[in-house]
Amino acid sequence: MGMTNLQRWLLYIGLFAIPYLAIVSGIVQTPGMKKWKWEIQLLPLVLLVLFGAFSATVVLYRTFTFNDCPQAAKELQQQIEEARKDLISRGFVFRD
């Protein structure tokens, strides 16, 4: 059985958070830790900004490349007119 999106995101967050917290709290010590400590502490913020930029880029790209469907719009307008005529025939009064 597959994972839900929530389970998948929690797995990814856990795979990042556990080593990150172990490094930041000092449980894991390596020779280069003192040199890169500030960058490691800022890593979640940097990843959050990159994720936001990526998300905004995807939304903007999909907005600008959105396909118009003139045939579907025409069909929808016809269905609206049919529904309107049906309601009028049943005694509904529109306030246009």
C-alpha positions as CSV (number, residue, x, y, z in Angstrom):
1,M,0.0,0.0,0.0
2,G,1.4,3.4,-1.0
3,M,2.2,6.4,1.2
4,T,-0.1,9.4,1.4
5,N,1.3,12.8,0.6
6,L,1.3,13.7,4.3
7,Q,3.3,10.6,5.2
8,R,5.8,11.3,2.3
9,W,6.3,14.9,3.5
10,L,6.7,13.8,7.1
11,L,9.3,11.2,6.0
12,Y,11.3,13.9,4.0
13,I,11.1,16.3,6.9
14,G,12.2,13.6,9.3
15,L,15.1,12.6,7.0
16,F,16.3,16.2,7.1
17,A,15.4,17.2,10.7
18,I,17.0,14.3,12.5
19,P,20.5,14.7,11.2
20,Y,20.1,18.5,11.3
21,L,19.1,18.6,14.9
22,A,21.9,16.1,15.8
23,I,24.5,18.4,14.2
24,V,23.1,21.6,15.6
25,S,22.7,20.3,19.1
26,G,26.3,19.0,19.1
27,I,25.5,15.3,19.3
28,V,27.4,14.7,16.1
29,Q,30.9,16.3,16.0
30,T,33.0,16.5,13.0
31,P,36.2,18.4,12.3
32,G,34.5,20.8,9.9
33,M,31.6,21.6,12.2
34,K,33.1,24.8,13.7
35,K,33.9,26.2,10.3
36,W,30.4,25.6,8.9
37,K,28.3,26.0,12.0
38,W,26.7,29.3,11.0
39,E,25.8,28.0,7.5
40,I,24.4,24.8,8.9
41,Q,22.2,26.7,11.3
42,L,20.8,28.9,8.4
43,L,20.1,25.8,6.1
44,P,16.4,25.5,7.0
45,L,15.8,29.2,6.2
46,V,17.7,28.9,2.9
47,L,15.7,25.8,2.0
48,L,12.4,27.5,2.9
49,V,13.3,30.5,0.7
50,L,14.3,28.3,-2.2
51,F,11.1,26.3,-1.9
52,G,9.1,29.5,-1.9
53,A,10.9,30.8,-5.0
54,F,10.4,27.5,-6.8
55,S,6.7,27.4,-5.8
56,A,6.1,31.0,-7.1
57,T,7.9,30.2,-10.3
58,V,5.8,27.1,-10.9
59,V,2.6,29.0,-10.2
60,L,3.6,31.9,-12.5
61,Y,4.7,29.6,-15.3
62,R,1.4,27.6,-15.2
63,T,-0.6,30.8,-15.1
64,F,1.1,32.3,-18.1
65,T,0.9,29.0,-20.1
66,F,-2.7,28.3,-19.2
67,N,-4.6,27.0,-22.3
68,D,-7.8,28.7,-23.3
69,C,-10.6,26.4,-24.3
70,P,-12.9,28.5,-26.6
71,Q,-15.0,25.4,-27.5
72,A,-15.6,24.5,-23.8
73,A,-16.5,28.1,-23.1
74,K,-19.0,28.2,-25.9
75,E,-20.5,24.9,-24.7
76,L,-20.8,26.2,-21.2
77,Q,-22.5,29.4,-22.4
78,Q,-25.0,27.2,-24.3
79,Q,-25.7,25.1,-21.2
80,I,-26.2,28.3,-19.1
81,E,-28.7,29.6,-21.7
82,E,-30.6,26.2,-21.7
83,A,-30.7,26.2,-17.9
84,R,-31.9,29.8,-17.9
85,K,-34.7,29.0,-20.4
86,D,-35.7,26.0,-18.3
87,L,-35.9,28.1,-15.2
88,I,-38.0,30.7,-16.9
89,S,-40.4,28.1,-18.2
90,R,-40.8,26.9,-14.6
91,G,-41.8,30.4,-13.5
92,F,-38.5,31.7,-12.1
93,V,-38.0,35.4,-12.6
94,F,-34.5,36.8,-13.1
95,R,-33.5,40.3,-11.9
96,D,-31.2,41.3,-14.8
